[in-house]
Amino acid sequence: MKMRKIGAFTLCLLLAGSSIVGCASKEEGSAAGSDKKNVVHLKFWGGVPVEAGPQEVVDQWNKENPDIQVEYVRFVNDDVGNVKLDTALMTGQDVDLYATYNFARFQGRAKSGLALDLGQFKDYNIDDMMGPNAADWKVDGKYFAMPTKRDLHFVWLNKEALDKAGLPVPYNWTWSDMRQYAKTLAGVKPWGLVEDMVTWDFVLDSPIVTEGFVKPDGTSNLDNPYTRKILETMHGMMYEDKSIPMYGEQLANKMRVEDEFLKGNTGMFYAGEWIFRFANNLKDYPRNFKIAIAPIPKVTEDQKNHRVFGGLGDAIAINPKSKNIEAAWKFMKWYADGGMLPLTKGGRIPSSKAVSTDKSMQILLDGVDKLYDVESVKKVLFNNDFKTFQSSLPQQIIDARKKEYQLYFTNDQSLDQVFSKVVKSHNTYLQQNK
């Protein structure tokens, strides 16, 4: 018996060099192999910097779910970053779940078969948990993604600058009012207003989203007086009032507009809730002035079809090619119903009814509430009176329009030329996609 034990031990030593692992007891080896084999690994792609909450989210999940381990993969939410994600999805790279941040881009993914139809799952009602605005993310009447946060564009205000200029925090106001505010504030700060490049396209959709991008006769509706008024106003603010940066210079210099606002160099900042990520980070963006916020202005006082870009955002989808669809779905539900709360400090307020407004507000302003005009923050962020929208204009047309209005802002073509070319491009697209 003793000789048998020695022989077995010697055999193990001899086999070790050939990487044969099996010298543990049969029972122990079987248990270890089973544990390792049964762990599911998911890759979740998102555009939020890992240090702004996503790492804390996956760490918490991984701690609570040792059998399903999630790795967060960051992609930059710009054209280059989204091409990287699309390429990964189409070439079968490791993507189990991913986030999309505007509907037009997501619609293309869903129609290309890059998002799983969530209708197959019967244990979670997206409409009930997320509310009626969730339907803005349906493609052909189906959910291929779950929107997970409140999404809203609005105007950030330097309250100190407003007080010095004798201006109240606005609420019911127009683009003409905002132009006057910017002109007045430019006498107090270097700029009256700066705008995040992300917002340029969607503000042009807001006046016509209710009546539709296509007229009843099937032709383009992109040339309309409200959109013209917005572009004319911004052009006048650049060239006549000099209250906002030149578009071409802002683009060429890659101006970090959030820096300009948080350093106190502008009185107003047209952006959205994602800027809380910077505004609440007093270590890297120290400030001593209060921030107030105001809704996006109407184009005219009597405008009846006013819409604000927003509703719900951060739509999470499952890659149909994932080998772990059930595990991905389990993670998605957990994420939506409160798992994402670590991102709230950066402005990503959960849209699920499983998370209370008070809880979200507490996390959002924790430790920084004295640096906000809290009343205006609550009034705008948690107001259900605003009619919101997600643009359904195809990405191809958004890009074509951008090319033309950029030439207008650099004085390389007239506004009439802008709309003539945009309408022509859109009509061509409509004919080709009948």
Order of alpha helices (4+ residues) and beta strands (2+ residues): alpha-alpha-beta-alpha-beta-alpha-beta-alpha-alpha-beta-alpha-alpha-beta-alpha-alpha-alpha-alpha-beta-alpha-beta-beta-alpha-alpha-alpha-beta-alpha-alpha
